């Protein structure tokens, strides 16, 4: 999942709040998703909504500004910026949203959708 290189959420800080449950993280990117209130609140730190070229555009925008920015990790095949990005997150992003919508909206709706005119 794409993550911002400018934002860090500390695992230690999150673990100090017992109402938060860490759902997903990695050694490389850090925390990705946490929840609270029995799954009624989710906190996503990554950018699952990113289009395939968003990181590419941001990376070259910052290079053009003369900024010293690291190349996005696990994004270009063999770290070659001339090749199209590897888009591995879209299926997971779509599944995350559709599962959330199904369970926390449709399954928890207190009325019958068939009664709506």
N, CA, C and O atoms as a Tinker XYZ file with bonds, in Angstrom:
   468  protein
     1  N      0.845000   -1.173000    0.000000    73     2
     2  CA     0.000000    0.000000    0.000000    64     1     3
     3  C      0.886000    1.231000    0.000000    63     2     4     5
     4  O      1.822000    1.306000    0.796000    81     3
     5  N      0.628000    2.180000   -0.850000    73     3     6
     6  CA     1.430000    3.406000   -0.822000    64     5     7
     7  C      1.317000    4.116000    0.532000    63     6     8     9
     8  O      0.241000    4.193000    1.124000    81     7
     9  N      2.443000    4.624000    0.998000    73     7    10
    10  CA     2.513000    5.358000    2.264000    64     9    11
    11  C      3.253000    6.658000    2.048000    63    10    12    13
    12  O      4.134000    6.752000    1.194000    81    11
    13  N      2.887000    7.657000    2.827000    73    11    14
    14  CA     3.569000    8.939000    2.753000    64    13    15
    15  C      4.947000    8.839000    3.391000    63    14    16    17
    16  O      5.110000    8.211000    4.438000    81    15
    17  N      5.920000    9.448000    2.770000    73    15    18
    18  CA     7.258000    9.491000    3.364000    64    17    19
    19  C      7.368000   10.631000    4.364000    63    18    20    21
    20  O      8.393000   10.773000    5.032000    81    19
    21  N      6.319000   11.448000    4.473000    73    19    22
    22  CA     6.332000   12.606000    5.357000    64    21    23
    23  C      5.570000   12.383000    6.668000    63    22    24    25
    24  O      5.581000   13.253000    7.539000    81    23
    25  N      4.927000   11.259000    6.814000    73    23    26
    26  CA     4.096000   11.011000    7.989000    64    25    27
    27  C      4.496000    9.693000    8.636000    63    26    28    29
    28  O      4.699000    8.689000    7.953000    81    27
    29  N      4.605000    9.709000    9.942000    73    27    30
    30  CA     4.907000    8.494000   10.689000    64    29    31
    31  C      3.941000    8.388000   11.858000    63    30    32    33
    32  O      3.726000    9.353000   12.591000    81    31
    33  N      3.369000    7.218000   12.022000    73    31    34
    34  CA     2.543000    6.934000   13.185000    64    33    35
    35  C      3.314000    5.891000   13.991000    63    34    36    37
    36  O      3.595000    4.792000   13.511000    81    35
    37  N      3.641000    6.256000   15.206000    73    35    38
    38  CA     4.468000    5.397000   16.050000    64    37    39
    39  C      3.656000    4.250000   16.651000    63    38    40    41
    40  O      2.603000    4.470000   17.251000    81    39
    41  N      4.152000    3.036000   16.485000    73    39    42
    42  CA     3.519000    1.868000   17.095000    64    41    43
    43  C      3.436000    2.040000   18.611000    63    42    44    45
    44  O      2.422000    1.706000   19.224000    81    43
    45  N      4.503000    2.560000   19.212000    73    43    46
    46  CA     4.535000    2.776000   20.660000    64    45    47
    47  C      3.419000    3.724000   21.095000    63    46    48    49
    48  O      2.766000    3.485000   22.111000    81    47
    49  N      3.197000    4.789000   20.341000    73    47    50
    50  CA     2.125000    5.731000   20.668000    64    49    51
    51  C      0.755000    5.058000   20.587000    63    50    52    53
    52  O     -0.088000    5.256000   21.462000    81    51
    53  N      0.535000    4.268000   19.544000    73    51    54
    54  CA    -0.752000    3.599000   19.369000    64    53    55
    55  C     -0.976000    2.566000   20.475000    63    54    56    57
    56  O     -2.079000    2.450000   21.009000    81    55
    57  N      0.065000    1.824000   20.812000    73    55    58
    58  CA    -0.074000    0.774000   21.829000    64    57    59
    59  C     -0.381000    1.340000   23.218000    63    58    60    61
    60  O     -0.820000    0.595000   24.094000    81    59
    61  N     -0.165000    2.615000   23.435000    73    59    62
    62  CA    -0.490000    3.246000   24.710000    64    61    63
    63  C     -2.000000    3.488000   24.864000    63    62    64    65
    64  O     -2.464000    3.868000   25.939000    81    63
    65  N     -2.750000    3.269000   23.798000    73    63    66
    66  CA    -4.195000    3.483000   23.818000    64    65    67
    67  C     -4.893000    2.133000   23.637000    63    66    68    69
    68  O     -4.992000    1.620000   22.522000    81    67
    69  N     -5.370000    1.570000   24.737000    73    67    70
    70  CA    -5.965000    0.237000   24.694000    64    69    71
    71  C     -7.224000    0.168000   23.837000    63    70    72    73
    72  O     -7.628000   -0.917000   23.420000    81    71
    73  N     -7.845000    1.312000   23.571000    73    71    74
    74  CA    -9.045000    1.311000   22.740000    64    73    75
    75  C     -8.718000    1.114000   21.259000    63    74    76    77
    76  O     -9.620000    0.900000   20.449000    81    75
    77  N     -7.438000    1.185000   20.903000    73    75    78
    78  CA    -7.011000    0.984000   19.516000    64    77    79
    79  C     -6.454000   -0.420000   19.329000    63    78    80    81
    80  O     -5.713000   -0.931000   20.169000    81    79
    81  N     -6.824000   -1.027000   18.220000    73    79    82
    82  CA    -6.309000   -2.340000   17.847000    64    81    83
    83  C     -5.587000   -2.203000   16.512000    63    82    84    85
    84  O     -6.163000   -1.719000   15.538000    81    83
    85  N     -4.340000   -2.624000   16.467000    73    83    86
    86  CA    -3.580000   -2.592000   15.217000    64    85    87
    87  C     -4.006000   -3.777000   14.366000    63    86    88    89
    88  O     -3.950000   -4.923000   14.811000    81    87
    89  N     -4.428000   -3.499000   13.148000    73    87    90
    90  CA    -4.899000   -4.546000   12.242000    64    89    91
    91  C     -3.875000   -4.916000   11.184000    63    90    92    93
    92  O     -3.820000   -6.061000   10.735000    81    91
    93  N     -3.059000   -3.936000   10.785000    73    91    94
    94  CA    -2.126000   -4.206000    9.700000    64    93    95
    95  C     -0.914000   -3.287000    9.818000    63    94    96    97
    96  O     -1.038000   -2.087000   10.063000    81    95
    97  N      0.261000   -3.888000    9.636000    73    95    98
    98  CA     1.495000   -3.109000    9.634000    64    97    99
    99  C      2.576000   -3.896000    8.916000    63    98   100   101
   100  O      2.398000   -5.069000    8.589000    81    99
   101  N      3.693000   -3.236000    8.678000    73    99   102
   102  CA     4.825000   -3.925000    8.072000    64   101   103
   103  C      6.109000   -3.305000    8.596000    63   102   104   105
   104  O      6.115000   -2.176000    9.088000    81   103
   105  N      7.181000   -4.047000    8.485000    73   103   106
   106  CA     8.491000   -3.546000    8.906000    64   105   107
   107  C      8.891000   -2.324000    8.081000    63   106   108   109
   108  O      9.434000   -1.360000    8.620000    81   107
   109  N      8.625000   -2.364000    6.778000    73   107   110
   110  CA     9.063000   -1.292000    5.882000    64   109   111
   111  C      8.217000   -0.029000    5.996000    63   110   112   113
   112  O      8.760000    1.074000    6.065000    81   111
   113  N      6.897000   -0.176000    6.018000    73   111   114
   114  CA     6.016000    0.998000    5.954000    64   113   115
   115  C      5.474000    1.420000    7.308000    63   114   116   117
   116  O      5.009000    2.549000    7.468000    81   115
   117  N      5.531000    0.533000    8.273000    73   115   118
   118  CA     4.971000    0.860000    9.590000    64   117   119
   119  C      3.497000    0.521000    9.658000    63   118   120   121
   120  O      3.016000   -0.376000    8.966000    81   119
   121  N      2.785000    1.255000   10.506000    73   119   122
   122  CA     1.365000    0.991000   10.709000    64   121   123
   123  C      0.558000    1.357000    9.468000    63   122   124   125
   124  O      0.804000    2.374000    8.820000    81   123
   125  N     -0.401000    0.508000    9.161000    73   123   126
   126  CA    -1.285000    0.796000    8.030000    64   125   127
   127  C     -2.731000    0.996000    8.497000    63   126   128   129
   128  O     -3.377000    1.965000    8.099000    81   127
   129  N     -3.241000    0.090000    9.334000    73   127   130
   130  CA    -4.640000    0.196000    9.721000    64   129   131
   131  C     -4.829000   -0.169000   11.191000    63   130   132   133
   132  O     -4.250000   -1.128000   11.700000    81   131
   133  N     -5.664000    0.637000   11.851000    73   131   134
   134  CA    -6.049000    0.392000   13.238000    64   133   135
   135  C     -7.559000    0.531000   13.321000    63   134   136   137
   136  O     -8.190000    1.109000   12.436000    81   135
   137  N     -8.141000   -0.012000   14.409000    73   135   138
   138  CA    -9.578000    0.149000   14.608000    64   137   139
   139  C     -9.861000    0.455000   16.071000    63   138   140   141
   140  O     -9.030000    0.232000   16.951000    81   139
   141  N    -11.052000    0.968000   16.300000    73   139   142
   142  CA   -11.539000    1.242000   17.646000    64   141   143
   143  C    -13.039000    1.001000   17.660000    63   142   144   145
   144  O    -13.662000    0.791000   16.620000    81   143
   145  N    -13.602000    1.035000   18.854000    73   143   146
   146  CA   -15.045000    0.860000   19.055000    64   145   147
   147  C    -15.580000   -0.390000   18.366000    63   146   148   149
   148  O    -16.605000   -0.351000   17.686000    81   147
   149  N    -14.869000   -1.498000   18.554000    73   147   150
   150  CA   -15.340000   -2.769000   18.011000    64   149   151
   151  C    -15.476000   -2.781000   16.499000    63   150   152   153
   152  O    -16.320000   -3.492000   15.954000    81   151
   153  N    -14.662000   -2.010000   15.829000    73   151   154
   154  CA   -14.705000   -1.981000   14.372000    64   153   155
   155  C    -15.604000   -0.895000   13.812000    63   154   156   157
   156  O    -15.827000   -0.850000   12.602000    81   155
   157  N    -16.118000   -0.031000   14.649000    73   155   158
   158  CA   -16.957000    1.070000   14.156000    64   157   159
   159  C    -16.102000    2.230000   13.644000    63   158   160   161
   160  O    -16.580000    3.063000   12.874000    81   159
   161  N    -14.851000    2.284000   14.069000    73   159   162
   162  CA   -13.934000    3.320000   13.600000    64   161   163
   163  C    -12.671000    2.656000   13.067000    63   162   164   165
   164  O    -12.093000    1.783000   13.713000    81   163
   165  N    -12.257000    3.079000   11.891000    73   163   166
   166  CA   -11.025000    2.587000   11.285000    64   165   167
   167  C    -10.114000    3.763000   10.980000    63   166   168   169
   168  O    -10.572000    4.840000   10.598000    81   167
   169  N     -8.836000    3.544000   11.152000    73   167   170
   170  CA    -7.836000    4.566000   10.887000    64   169   171
   171  C     -6.831000    3.973000    9.910000    63   170   172   173
   172  O     -6.119000    3.023000   10.237000    81   171
   173  N     -6.780000    4.530000    8.729000    73   171   174
   174  CA    -5.917000    4.037000    7.663000    64   173   175
   175  C     -4.847000    5.086000    7.398000    63   174   176   177
   176  O     -5.159000    6.238000    7.096000    81   175
   177  N     -3.582000    4.685000    7.512000    73   175   178
   178  CA    -2.488000    5.632000    7.338000    64   177   179
   179  C     -1.896000    5.602000    5.937000    63   178   180   181
   180  O     -1.162000    6.515000    5.558000    81   179
   181  N     -2.197000    4.582000    5.175000    73   179   182
   182  CA    -1.675000    4.484000    3.819000    64   181   183
   183  C     -2.609000    5.136000    2.822000    63   182   184   185
   184  O     -3.638000    5.702000    3.191000    81   183
   185  N     -2.243000    5.051000    1.567000    73   183   186
   186  CA    -3.017000    5.680000    0.501000    64   185   187
   187  C     -3.540000    4.625000   -0.464000    63   186   188   189
   188  O     -3.091000    4.538000   -1.606000    81   187
   189  N     -4.481000    3.835000   -0.001000    73   187   190
   190  CA    -5.046000    2.798000   -0.863000    64   189   191
   191  C     -5.835000    3.391000   -2.025000    63   190   192   193
   192  O     -6.123000    2.695000   -2.999000    81   191
   193  N     -6.185000    4.671000   -1.930000    73   191   194
   194  CA    -6.950000    5.318000   -2.992000    64   193   195
   195  C     -6.073000    5.784000   -4.159000    63   194   196   197
   196  O     -6.596000    6.212000   -5.188000    81   195
   197  N     -4.751000    5.704000   -4.010000    73   195   198
   198  CA    -3.861000    6.221000   -5.041000    64   197   199
   199  C     -4.076000    5.522000   -6.383000    63   198   200   201
   200  O     -4.232000    4.303000   -6.455000    81   199
   201  N     -4.080000    6.323000   -7.429000    73   199   202
   202  CA    -4.101000    5.793000   -8.791000    64   201   203
   203  C     -2.718000    5.217000   -9.095000    63   202   204   205
   204  O     -1.754000    5.531000   -8.397000    81   203
   205  N     -2.611000    4.390000  -10.112000    73   203   206
   206  CA    -1.325000    3.749000  -10.406000    64   205   207
   207  C     -0.146000    4.705000  -10.566000    63   206   208   209
   208  O      0.963000    4.360000  -10.159000    81   207
   209  N     -0.340000    5.882000  -11.137000    73   207   210
   210  CA     0.778000    6.793000  -11.404000    64   209   211
   211  C      0.950000    7.895000  -10.363000    63   210   212   213
   212  O      1.827000    8.743000  -10.531000    81   211
   213  N      0.164000    7.921000   -9.312000    73   211   214
   214  CA     0.236000    9.018000   -8.350000    64   213   215
   215  C      1.623000    9.142000   -7.727000    63   214   216   217
   216  O      2.179000   10.240000   -7.685000    81   215
   217  N      2.187000    8.043000   -7.245000    73   215   218
   218  CA     3.522000    8.106000   -6.649000    64   217   219
   219  C      4.568000    8.542000   -7.674000    63   218   220   221
   220  O      5.487000    9.295000   -7.354000    81   219
   221  N      4.423000    8.069000   -8.886000    73   219   222
   222  CA     5.340000    8.438000   -9.964000    64   221   223
   223  C      5.306000    9.955000  -10.190000    63   222   224   225
   224  O      6.351000   10.601000  -10.273000    81   223
   225  N      4.110000   10.506000  -10.287000    73   223   226
   226  CA     3.956000   11.946000  -10.501000    64   225   227
   227  C      4.539000   12.723000   -9.321000    63   226   228   229
   228  O      5.263000   13.698000   -9.523000    81   227
   229  N      4.235000   12.305000   -8.102000    73   227   230
   230  CA     4.748000   12.998000   -6.913000    64   229   231
   231  C      6.268000   12.920000   -6.831000    63   230   232   233
   232  O      6.932000   13.902000   -6.497000    81   231
   233  N      6.809000   11.752000   -7.135000    73   231   234
   234  CA     8.255000   11.557000   -7.081000    64   233   235
   235  C      8.969000   12.510000   -8.040000    63   234   236   237
   236  O      9.904000   13.208000   -7.647000    81   235
   237  N      8.524000   12.538000   -9.305000    73   235   238
   238  CA     9.186000   13.403000  -10.280000    64   237   239
   239  C      8.874000   14.882000  -10.045000    63   238   240   241
   240  O      9.699000   15.736000  -10.369000    81   239
   241  N      7.729000   15.197000   -9.501000    73   239   242
   242  CA     7.431000   16.585000   -9.134000    64   241   243
   243  C      8.449000   17.091000   -8.112000    63   242   244   245
   244  O      8.981000   18.194000   -8.232000    81   243
   245  N      8.706000   16.247000   -7.092000    73   243   246
   246  CA     9.647000   16.646000   -6.048000    64   245   247
   247  C     11.086000   16.695000   -6.566000    63   246   248   249
   248  O     11.854000   17.573000   -6.173000    81   247
   249  N     11.454000   15.764000   -7.441000    73   247   250
   250  CA    12.790000   15.824000   -8.045000    64   249   251
   251  C     12.955000   17.099000   -8.868000    63   250   252   253
   252  O     14.002000   17.744000   -8.820000    81   251
   253  N     11.913000   17.458000   -9.625000    73   251   254
   254  CA    11.967000   18.677000  -10.435000    64   253   255
   255  C     12.109000   19.930000   -9.579000    63   254   256   257
   256  O     12.632000   20.943000  -10.042000    81   255
   257  N     11.646000   19.865000   -8.333000    73   255   258
   258  CA    11.794000   20.989000   -7.402000    64   257   259
   259  C     13.193000   21.026000   -6.788000    63   258   260   261
   260  O     13.530000   21.948000   -6.045000    81   259
   261  N     14.011000   20.006000   -7.109000    73   259   262
   262  CA    15.357000   19.942000   -6.566000    64   261   263
   263  C     15.424000   19.307000   -5.190000    63   262   264   265
   264  O     16.448000   19.394000   -4.511000    81   263
   265  N     14.329000   18.665000   -4.771000    73   263   266
   266  CA    14.312000   18.017000   -3.460000    64   265   267
   267  C     15.044000   16.680000   -3.517000    63   266   268   269
   268  O     15.018000   15.995000   -4.539000    81   267
   269  N     15.678000   16.324000   -2.444000    73   267   270
   270  CA    16.334000   15.028000   -2.337000    64   269   271
   271  C     15.314000   14.048000   -1.770000    63   270   272   273
   272  O     15.092000   14.001000   -0.560000    81   271
   273  N     14.707000   13.279000   -2.639000    73   271   274
   274  CA    13.656000   12.353000   -2.204000    64   273   275
   275  C     14.037000   10.925000   -2.576000    63   274   276   277
   276  O     14.591000   10.681000   -3.648000    81   275
   277  N     13.739000    9.990000   -1.688000    73   275   278
   278  CA    14.029000    8.593000   -2.020000    64   277   279
   279  C     13.052000    8.066000   -3.069000    63   278   280   281
   280  O     11.900000    8.494000   -3.142000    81   279
   281  N     13.533000    7.145000   -3.864000    73   279   282
   282  CA    12.689000    6.489000   -4.854000    64   281   283
   283  C     11.639000    5.651000   -4.109000    63   282   284   285
   284  O     11.975000    4.988000   -3.128000    81   283
   285  N     10.382000    5.669000   -4.553000    73   283   286
   286  CA     9.372000    4.830000   -3.896000    64   285   287
   287  C      9.808000    3.360000   -3.879000    63   286   288   289
   288  O     10.240000    2.816000   -4.895000    81   287
   289  N      9.688000    2.739000   -2.724000    73   287   290
   290  CA    10.099000    1.334000   -2.583000    64   289   291
   291  C      9.015000    0.402000   -3.120000    63   290   292   293
   292  O      7.819000    0.660000   -2.981000    81   291
   293  N      9.469000   -0.681000   -3.733000    73   291   294
   294  CA     8.563000   -1.728000   -4.242000    64   293   295
   295  C      7.535000   -1.178000   -5.225000    63   294   296   297
   296  O      6.400000   -1.653000   -5.269000    81   295
   297  N      7.919000   -0.201000   -5.994000    73   295   298
   298  CA     6.983000    0.477000   -6.890000    64   297   299
   299  C      7.336000    0.278000   -8.358000    63   298   300   301
   300  O      6.462000   -0.019000   -9.173000    81   299
   301  N      8.607000    0.440000   -8.699000    73   299   302
   302  CA     9.060000    0.253000  -10.073000    64   301   303
   303  C      9.689000   -1.131000  -10.215000    63   302   304   305
   304  O     10.407000   -1.574000   -9.318000    81   303
   305  N      9.431000   -1.822000  -11.328000    73   303   306
   306  CA    10.090000   -3.110000  -11.546000    64   305   307
   307  C     11.616000   -2.937000  -11.515000    63   306   308   309
   308  O     12.159000   -2.102000  -12.238000    81   307
   309  N     12.287000   -3.704000  -10.703000    73   307   310
   310  CA    13.750000   -3.631000  -10.554000    64   309   311
   311  C     14.237000   -2.217000  -10.229000    63   310   312   313
   312  O     15.363000   -1.854000  -10.570000    81   311
   313  N     13.393000   -1.423000   -9.574000    73   311   314
   314  CA    13.717000   -0.031000   -9.218000    64   313   315
   315  C     14.071000    0.833000  -10.433000    63   314   316   317
   316  O     14.802000    1.815000  -10.307000    81   315
   317  N     13.554000    0.468000  -11.597000    73   315   318
   318  CA    13.810000    1.199000  -12.833000    64   317   319
   319  C     12.663000    2.185000  -13.082000    63   318   320   321
   320  O     11.555000    1.780000  -13.431000    81   319
   321  N     12.940000    3.491000  -12.899000    73   319   322
   322  CA    11.897000    4.508000  -13.008000    64   321   323
   323  C     11.374000    4.696000  -14.430000    63   322   324   325
   324  O     10.386000    5.400000  -14.636000    81   323
   325  N     12.022000    4.077000  -15.406000    73   323   326
   326  CA    11.540000    4.172000  -16.784000    64   325   327
   327  C     10.474000    3.124000  -17.086000    63   326   328   329
   328  O      9.831000    3.163000  -18.135000    81   327
   329  N     10.292000    2.182000  -16.153000    73   327   330
   330  CA     9.280000    1.139000  -16.345000    64   329   331
   331  C      7.994000    1.523000  -15.617000    63   330   332   333
   332  O      8.042000    2.214000  -14.600000    81   331
   333  N      6.844000    1.079000  -16.132000    73   331   334
   334  CA     5.575000    1.393000  -15.459000    64   333   335
   335  C      5.549000    0.808000  -14.043000    63   334   336   337
   336  O      6.094000   -0.269000  -13.803000    81   335
   337  N      4.914000    1.519000  -13.112000    73   335   338
   338  CA     4.867000    1.048000  -11.725000    64   337   339
   339  C      4.172000   -0.300000  -11.582000    63   338   340   341
   340  O      3.307000   -0.669000  -12.376000    81   339
   341  N      4.578000   -1.014000  -10.549000    73   339   342
   342  CA     3.906000   -2.250000  -10.168000    64   341   343
   343  C      2.729000   -1.855000   -9.267000    63   342   344   345
   344  O      2.927000   -1.309000   -8.181000    81   343
   345  N      1.550000   -2.125000   -9.708000    73   343   346
   346  CA     0.359000   -1.734000   -8.947000    64   345   347
   347  C     -0.183000   -2.986000   -8.269000    63   346   348   349
   348  O     -0.932000   -3.762000   -8.862000    81   347
   349  N      0.218000   -3.163000   -7.005000    73   347   350
   350  CA    -0.153000   -4.366000   -6.273000    64   349   351
   351  C     -1.246000   -4.108000   -5.242000    63   350   352   353
   352  O     -1.746000   -5.052000   -4.630000    81   351
   353  N     -1.622000   -2.862000   -5.041000    73   351   354
   354  CA    -2.518000   -2.531000   -3.938000    64   353   355
   355  C     -3.977000   -2.366000   -4.333000    63   354   356   357
   356  O     -4.831000   -2.368000   -3.447000    81   355
   357  N     -4.306000   -2.225000   -5.584000    73   355   358
   358  CA    -5.672000   -1.887000   -5.989000    64   357   359
   359  C     -6.691000   -2.951000   -5.593000    63   358   360   361
   360  O     -7.776000   -2.611000   -5.120000    81   359
   361  N     -6.371000   -4.218000   -5.773000    73   359   362
   362  CA    -7.301000   -5.273000   -5.391000    64   361   363
   363  C     -7.582000   -5.256000   -3.894000    63   362   364   365
   364  O     -8.722000   -5.425000   -3.463000    81   363
   365  N     -6.529000   -5.051000   -3.109000    73   363   366
   366  CA    -6.692000   -4.989000   -1.651000    64   365   367
   367  C     -7.513000   -3.764000   -1.248000    63   366   368   369
   368  O     -8.349000   -3.840000   -0.347000    81   367
   369  N     -7.274000   -2.647000   -1.911000    73   367   370
   370  CA    -8.015000   -1.424000   -1.612000    64   369   371
   371  C     -9.499000   -1.601000   -1.923000    63   370   372   373
   372  O    -10.352000   -1.212000   -1.125000    81   371
   373  N     -9.805000   -2.181000   -3.065000    73   371   374
   374  CA   -11.204000   -2.410000   -3.431000    64   373   375
   375  C    -11.883000   -3.384000   -2.473000    63   374   376   377
   376  O    -13.036000   -3.185000   -2.089000    81   375
   377  N    -11.170000   -4.425000   -2.092000    73   375   378
   378  CA   -11.725000   -5.400000   -1.156000    64   377   379
   379  C    -11.958000   -4.777000    0.219000    63   378   380   381
   380  O    -12.984000   -5.033000    0.849000    81   379
   381  N    -11.024000   -3.971000    0.680000    73   379   382
   382  CA   -11.179000   -3.283000    1.962000    64   381   383
   383  C    -12.444000   -2.430000    1.962000    63   382   384   385
   384  O    -13.255000   -2.515000    2.885000    81   383
   385  N    -12.608000   -1.620000    0.938000    73   383   386
   386  CA   -13.766000   -0.735000    0.889000    64   385   387
   387  C    -15.065000   -1.519000    0.747000    63   386   388   389
   388  O    -16.035000   -1.229000    1.448000    81   387
   389  N    -15.104000   -2.507000   -0.145000    73   387   390
   390  CA   -16.353000   -3.252000   -0.345000    64   389   391
   391  C    -16.721000   -4.065000    0.893000    63   390   392   393
   392  O    -17.900000   -4.178000    1.227000    81   391
   393  N    -15.723000   -4.635000    1.580000    73   391   394
   394  CA   -16.020000   -5.362000    2.824000    64   393   395
   395  C    -16.532000   -4.419000    3.902000    63   394   396   397
   396  O    -17.482000   -4.746000    4.613000    81   395
   397  N    -15.908000   -3.251000    4.030000    73   395   398
   398  CA   -16.369000   -2.275000    5.020000    64   397   399
   399  C    -17.798000   -1.851000    4.704000    63   398   400   401
   400  O    -18.651000   -1.816000    5.591000    81   399
   401  N    -18.057000   -1.529000    3.444000    73   399   402
   402  CA   -19.387000   -1.090000    3.036000    64   401   403
   403  C    -20.424000   -2.182000    3.298000    63   402   404   405
   404  O    -21.504000   -1.901000    3.817000    81   403
   405  N    -20.104000   -3.405000    2.947000    73   403   406
   406  CA   -21.037000   -4.511000    3.147000    64   405   407
   407  C    -21.305000   -4.754000    4.626000    63   406   408   409
   408  O    -22.463000   -4.837000    5.036000    81   407
   409  N    -20.268000   -4.867000    5.419000    73   407   410
   410  CA   -20.473000   -5.237000    6.818000    64   409   411
   411  C    -20.977000   -4.082000    7.666000    63   410   412   413
   412  O    -21.967000   -4.225000    8.385000    81   411
   413  N    -20.312000   -2.951000    7.591000    73   411   414
   414  CA   -20.627000   -1.869000    8.518000    64   413   415
   415  C    -21.738000   -0.938000    8.044000    63   414   416   417
   416  O    -22.236000   -0.122000    8.820000    81   415
   417  N    -22.129000   -1.054000    6.781000    73   415   418
   418  CA   -23.251000   -0.247000    6.312000    64   417   419
   419  C    -24.453000   -1.144000    6.048000    63   418   420   421
   420  O    -25.481000   -1.007000    6.713000    81   419
   421  N    -24.342000   -2.055000    5.094000    73   419   422
   422  CA   -25.500000   -2.864000    4.726000    64   421   423
   423  C    -25.920000   -3.853000    5.801000    63   422   424   425
   424  O    -27.113000   -4.001000    6.064000    81   423
   425  N    -24.969000   -4.531000    6.428000    73   423   426
   426  CA   -25.319000   -5.523000    7.442000    64   425   427
   427  C    -25.820000   -4.892000    8.736000    63   426   428   429
   428  O    -26.546000   -5.531000    9.497000    81   427
   429  N    -25.444000   -3.657000    8.987000    73   427   430
   430  CA   -25.819000   -2.981000   10.231000    64   429   431
   431  C    -26.969000   -1.992000   10.049000    63   430   432   433
   432  O    -27.350000   -1.311000   11.001000    81   431
   433  N    -27.523000   -1.904000    8.845000    73   431   434
   434  CA   -28.599000   -0.951000    8.586000    64   433   435
   435  C    -29.833000   -1.329000    9.397000    63   434   436   437
   436  O    -30.292000   -2.467000    9.310000    81   435
   437  N    -30.386000   -0.398000   10.191000    73   435   438
   438  CA   -31.496000   -0.735000   11.087000    64   437   439
   439  C    -32.856000   -0.752000   10.421000    63   438   440   441
   440  O    -33.870000   -0.767000   11.119000    81   439
   441  N    -32.918000   -0.750000    9.115000    73   439   442
   442  CA   -34.198000   -0.789000    8.413000    64   441   443
   443  C    -34.046000   -1.679000    7.186000    63   442   444   445
   444  O    -32.935000   -2.018000    6.779000    81   443
   445  N    -35.165000   -2.044000    6.615000    73   443   446
   446  CA   -35.147000   -2.867000    5.413000    64   445   447
   447  C    -35.008000   -1.974000    4.190000    63   446   448   449
   448  O    -35.801000   -1.055000    3.982000    81   447
   449  N    -34.001000   -2.252000    3.391000    73   447   450
   450  CA   -33.798000   -1.449000    2.196000    64   449   451
   451  C    -34.977000   -1.585000    1.247000    63   450   452   453
   452  O    -35.241000   -0.665000    0.473000    81   451
   453  N    -35.696000   -2.706000    1.283000    73   451   454
   454  CA   -36.842000   -2.914000    0.399000    64   453   455
   455  C    -38.008000   -2.000000    0.779000    63   454   456   457
   456  O    -38.918000   -1.813000   -0.029000    81   455
   457  N    -38.006000   -1.423000    1.994000    73   455   458
   458  CA   -39.068000   -0.529000    2.427000    64   457   459
   459  C    -38.874000    0.899000    1.944000    63   458   460   461
   460  O    -39.759000    1.736000    2.120000    81   459
   461  N    -37.735000    1.188000    1.341000    73   459   462
   462  CA   -37.453000    2.542000    0.894000    64   461   463
   463  C    -38.068000    2.736000   -0.500000    63   462   464   465
   464  O    -37.865000    1.923000   -1.402000    81   463
   465  N    -38.805000    3.806000   -0.650000    73   463   466
   466  CA   -39.444000    4.076000   -1.957000    64   465   467
   467  C    -38.822000    5.266000   -2.607000    63   466   468
   468  O    -39.221000    5.649000   -3.706000    81   467
